[in-house]
Amino acid sequence: MTHISDFALTLPPIAPLDESLRGALQAAIDDKTKPPGSLGRLESLALQIGLIRGETVPELNRPAIIVFAGDHGVADAGVSAFPAEVTAQMVLNFLNGGAAINVFTRLHGMALEVVDVGVRAPLPASPGLVNGRIANGTRNFVEQPAMTPAEAGAAINTGIARVLRHAQQGTNVIGFGEMGIANTSAAACVMSRLTGLPLEACTGRGTGLDDAGVARKREVLTQALARHPDATDPLDVLATFGGFEIAAMTGAYLAAAASRMVILVDGFIASAALLVAARIDPAVLQYCVFSHCSHEQGHRALLAEFKAEPLLALDLRLGEGTGAALAWPLVASAVAFLREMATFSGAGISNASA
């Protein structure tokens, strides 16, 4: 049987963090002009970033968000409150600068890239749009696998290639967003199959389903999981239930960690892609900063799976990478205090007595 790995680019292995720097980083943090631990989570965040970058005085450059867009055949089964046409409409909104992710990346000085990996409707050429189209949306996984191994591999490669392109431009902190109607359904199936959690724990209201809509969604997804009992390998689960944008994010996570980037993890869909990436190489999680806990109930369970403590809890449920963009100022602040804050010795201030 042909496997996705036959098509995916070969990445260098993800290096584990250099723990030998931990003592020096902690000492640098503790020498700042403040009571020990008084900056709370910013201190542990600064320590993690220093370990990721392998530096006691880390510097973060050219923060970027990549939004991957693709349609899902399962949308035709009535699992979303919005029709599939909204995917293309929202991509055009991104290109026109009118979406929330445009607002937040502009505000915080982040580069924004939009990649079409499989939107159903053709999109006009635009300077702001990267054409990575693999097909006009995935197939309906209630009836057949969403992607062929070759298609899933191509999407993984697209994510890898885009991250490596940003690395060439100097980016060392990056987040990933998505746009794809019905992608909470895809993420729920990927999550349930890979974690063993019941579908009910993985399925929420998505873009705003009412109780009847949620019940319909669960019924459809239950049928889908039952139809593909042999899809258990992470990459096979991705091809069977995922989407082009989820596969692209999977590759993007692996490439970002292999490039020693600080990764800003967004919400439910982005975390489902990270779950696949972590099943491929668990070391990817060491490079991840979990930006927020979303309103989607499956996201809380995924954060528990990762043993992650998100920075924010704003009840977000938009996607697009918005949570990652909102977390960036906190990440920048953690690095700034480590780089710029005075030390007790340098400022001539008495430290706490031993």
C-alpha positions in Angstrom: 0.0 0.0 0.0 1.3 3.5 -0.9 1.9 5.6 2.2 2.0 9.3 2.7 5.6 9.2 3.7 6.5 8.1 0.2 5.5 11.6 -1.0 6.6 13.8 2.0 9.8 15.7 2.0 12.6 14.5 4.3 13.2 16.9 7.1 16.1 16.9 9.5 15.3 15.4 12.8 13.8 17.8 15.4 16.6 18.4 17.9 15.6 18.1 21.6 16.1 21.3 23.6 19.6 21.9 25.0 18.9 21.5 28.7 22.4 22.5 29.6 21.4 26.1 29.2 18.6 25.9 31.7 20.7 26.8 34.7 22.2 29.9 33.0 18.8 31.0 31.8 17.2 30.6 35.2 20.1 32.5 36.8 19.7 35.4 34.3 15.9 35.5 35.0 16.5 35.5 38.7 19.1 38.3 38.5 16.6 40.7 37.0 15.4 43.6 39.3 12.3 41.9 40.7 11.4 39.4 43.4 12.0 35.8 42.2 9.1 34.5 40.2 7.2 37.8 40.3 6.7 37.9 36.5 4.9 34.6 36.7 4.3 32.8 33.4 6.4 35.3 31.6 9.5 33.8 33.4 8.8 30.3 32.4 8.0 31.5 28.9 11.3 33.3 28.7 13.1 30.2 29.8 11.4 28.0 27.2 12.2 30.5 24.4 15.8 30.7 25.5 16.0 26.9 25.3 14.3 26.8 21.9 16.6 29.3 20.5 19.7 27.9 22.3 20.6 31.4 23.7 20.7 33.0 27.1 19.8 36.3 25.4 17.3 35.2 22.7 16.1 37.4 19.9 12.9 36.9 18.0 12.7 38.1 14.4 10.0 38.7 11.8 7.0 37.1 13.5 4.7 35.5 11.0 1.3 33.9 10.7 0.5 31.5 7.8 -3.2 30.8 7.1 -3.8 27.7 5.1 -7.2 27.4 3.4 -9.0 24.4 2.0 -12.5 22.9 1.7 -13.9 19.7 3.1 -16.2 17.3 1.2 -17.9 16.4 4.5 -19.5 19.9 4.5 -22.0 18.5 2.0 -23.3 16.2 4.8 -24.7 19.2 6.6 -22.2 19.4 9.5 -21.6 23.1 9.5 -23.8 26.2 10.1 -22.2 27.8 7.1 -22.1 26.6 3.4 -18.8 25.6 1.8 -18.9 28.8 -0.3 -17.9 30.8 2.8 -14.3 29.4 2.6 -13.5 31.1 -0.7 -15.4 34.2 0.5 -13.3 34.4 3.6 -10.1 34.0 1.7 -11.0 37.0 -0.4 -11.7 38.8 2.8 -8.2 37.9 4.0 -6.7 39.2 0.7 -8.7 42.4 1.1 -7.4 43.0 4.6 -10.8 42.8 6.3 -10.6 39.8 8.6 -9.7 39.6 12.2 -6.3 38.0 11.5 -5.5 41.0 9.2 -6.4 43.4 12.0 -4.3 41.6 14.6 -1.3 41.0 12.5 -1.2 44.6 11.3 -1.6 45.8 14.9 1.3 43.7 16.1 3.6 44.0 13.2 3.4 40.4 12.1 3.9 39.1 8.5 0.7 37.4 7.2 0.6 34.8 4.4 -2.5 33.1 2.9 -2.0 29.8 1.2 -4.7 28.1 -0.9 -4.1 24.4 -0.6 -7.5 23.3 -1.8 -10.4 25.8 -1.8 -13.3 24.4 -3.8 -14.1 27.5 -5.8 -11.3 28.9 -8.0 -9.7 32.0 -6.6 -8.4 34.9 -8.6 -4.6 35.4 -8.7 -3.5 37.9 -6.1 -0.1 39.1 -4.8 -1.3 38.2 -1.3 -2.2 34.6 -2.2 0.1 31.6 -2.4 -1.2 29.1 -4.9 -0.6 25.6 -3.4 -3.8 24.1 -4.7 -3.9 20.3 -4.6 -7.5 19.7 -5.5 -10.9 21.5 -5.3 -11.5 20.4 -1.8 -11.3 17.0 -0.2 -13.8 14.1 -0.6 -16.6 13.4 1.8 -15.0 11.1 4.3 -18.3 9.7 5.3 -18.1 7.9 1.9 -14.4 7.5 1.2 -11.0 8.8 2.5 -10.8 12.6 2.3 -7.4 12.5 0.5 -5.3 10.0 -1.3 -1.8 9.4 0.2 -0.3 11.5 -2.7 -2.6 14.4 -2.0 -2.0 14.3 1.8 1.7 14.1 1.1 1.6 17.1 -1.2 -0.3 19.1 1.4 2.4 18.2 4.0 5.1 19.3 1.6 3.3 22.6 1.0 3.4 23.4 4.7 7.0 22.4 5.0 8.0 24.5 2.0 6.2 27.6 3.2 7.8 27.5 6.6 11.3 27.0 5.1 10.6 30.0 2.8 9.8 32.1 5.9 13.0 30.8 7.6 15.0 32.1 4.6 13.5 35.5 5.2 14.6 35.5 8.9 11.5 34.4 10.7 12.1 32.5 13.9 8.7 32.8 15.5 5.6 31.6 13.6 2.0 30.6 14.0 -0.5 28.8 11.8 -4.1 29.5 11.1 -6.7 27.9 8.9 -9.9 28.5 7.0 -12.1 25.7 5.8 -15.8 25.2 6.4 -16.5 21.9 8.2 -12.9 21.6 9.5 -14.0 21.2 13.1 -15.6 17.9 11.9 -12.4 16.8 10.3 -10.4 17.8 13.5 -12.9 16.0 15.7 -12.5 12.7 13.8 -8.7 13.0 13.7 -8.7 13.8 17.5 -11.0 11.0 18.4 -9.2 8.3 16.4 -5.7 9.3 17.6 -6.5 9.9 21.3 -9.2 7.2 21.8 -11.5 9.8 23.3 -15.2 9.4 22.6 -16.5 11.5 19.7 -18.8 13.4 22.1 -15.7 14.8 23.9 -14.2 16.0 20.6 -17.2 17.5 18.9 -18.5 21.0 19.5 -20.6 23.7 17.9 -18.1 24.8 15.4 -19.2 28.0 13.8 -22.4 28.1 15.8 -24.5 25.0 15.4 -27.6 24.7 17.6 -28.4 21.6 19.6 -30.0 19.9 16.6 -27.1 20.7 14.5 -24.6 19.3 17.0 -26.6 16.1 17.2 -26.6 15.8 13.4 -22.9 16.5 13.3 -22.2 13.8 15.8 -24.3 11.3 13.9 -22.5 11.9 10.7 -19.1 11.7 12.3 -20.0 8.5 14.1 -20.8 7.0 10.7 -17.6 8.2 9.3 -15.4 6.8 12.0 -17.2 3.4 11.7 -16.6 3.4 8.0 -12.8 3.6 8.3 -11.9 1.3 11.2 -8.5 0.5 9.8 -7.2 4.1 9.7 -5.1 4.2 12.9 -1.6 5.2 11.8 -1.3 9.0 12.3 -0.6 9.7 8.6 -3.4 7.4 7.5 -5.8 9.1 10.0 -4.8 12.5 8.5 -5.4 11.3 4.9 -8.7 9.6 5.8 -10.4 12.3 8.0 -8.2 15.5 7.6 -8.2 18.3 5.2 -5.6 19.9 3.0 -5.1 22.8 5.4 -4.8 20.4 8.4 -2.1 18.4 6.5 -0.3 21.5 5.5 -0.2 22.7 9.1 1.1 19.2 10.1 4.1 19.7 7.8 4.5 23.3 8.9 4.8 22.3 12.6 7.5 19.8 11.8 9.4 22.2 9.6 9.2 25.0 12.2 10.5 22.8 15.0 13.3 21.4 12.8 14.2 25.1 12.1 14.3 25.8 15.9 11.4 28.3 15.6 9.2 29.3 18.4 5.7 28.0 17.4 2.6 29.9 18.4 -0.2 27.3 18.5 -3.7 28.5 17.8 -7.0 26.8 18.6 -8.8 23.5 17.9 -8.1 22.9 14.3 -4.4 24.0 14.6 -4.1 21.8 17.7 -5.6 18.8 15.8 -2.9 19.2 13.2 -0.3 19.5 16.0 -1.6 16.2 17.4 -0.7 14.5 14.1 2.7 16.2 14.0 3.4 15.1 17.6 2.5 11.5 16.8 5.1 11.7 14.0 7.7 13.3 16.2 6.9 14.1 19.9 9.8 16.5 20.1 7.8 19.1 18.2 5.9 19.9 21.4 9.0 21.3 23.0 8.9 24.2 20.5 5.3 25.1 21.1 3.8 28.0 23.0 0.1 27.4 23.4 -1.6 30.7 22.8 -5.1 30.2 24.2 -7.9 27.8 25.2 -10.8 28.2 22.8 -14.5 27.9 23.2 -14.6 24.6 21.3 -14.8 21.8 23.9 -12.4 19.5 22.0 -9.7 22.0 22.4 -9.6 21.7 26.1 -9.2 18.0 25.8 -6.4 18.4 23.3 -4.6 20.9 25.6 -4.8 18.2 28.4 -3.4 15.7 25.9 -0.4 17.9 25.4 -0.2 18.7 29.1 -0.2 22.4 27.9 -0.9 25.6 29.8 -2.3 28.2 27.4 -1.4 31.8 27.9 -4.9 33.2 27.3 -8.5 32.2 27.8 -10.6 34.6 25.8 -13.4 32.2 24.7 -12.3 32.5 21.1 -13.7 30.3 18.4 -12.7 32.0 15.2 -9.6 30.2 14.0 -7.6 32.0 11.3 -4.6 32.1 13.7 -6.2 34.9 15.7 -5.3 33.4 19.1 -1.6 33.0 18.0 -1.5 36.6 16.9 -3.0 37.8 20.2 -0.4 35.8 22.2 2.5 37.3 20.3 2.8 40.5 22.4 3.1 38.3 25.5 5.9 36.2 23.9 7.6 39.4 22.8 7.3 40.8 26.3 8.9 37.7 27.8 11.9 38.0 25.5 12.1 41.8 26.1 12.4 41.5 29.8 15.1 38.9 29.5 17.0 41.0 27.1 16.5 44.5 28.5 15.6 44.5 32.1 18.3 45.6 34.5 20.1 43.1 36.8 20.5 43.6 40.5 24.3 43.8 40.1 24.2 46.2 37.2 21.7 48.6 38.7 23.3 48.6 42.1 20.2 47.3 43.9 20.4 44.9 46.8 19.0 41.5 46.1 16.9 39.5 48.5 19.0 38.0 51.3 19.8 34.4 51.1 
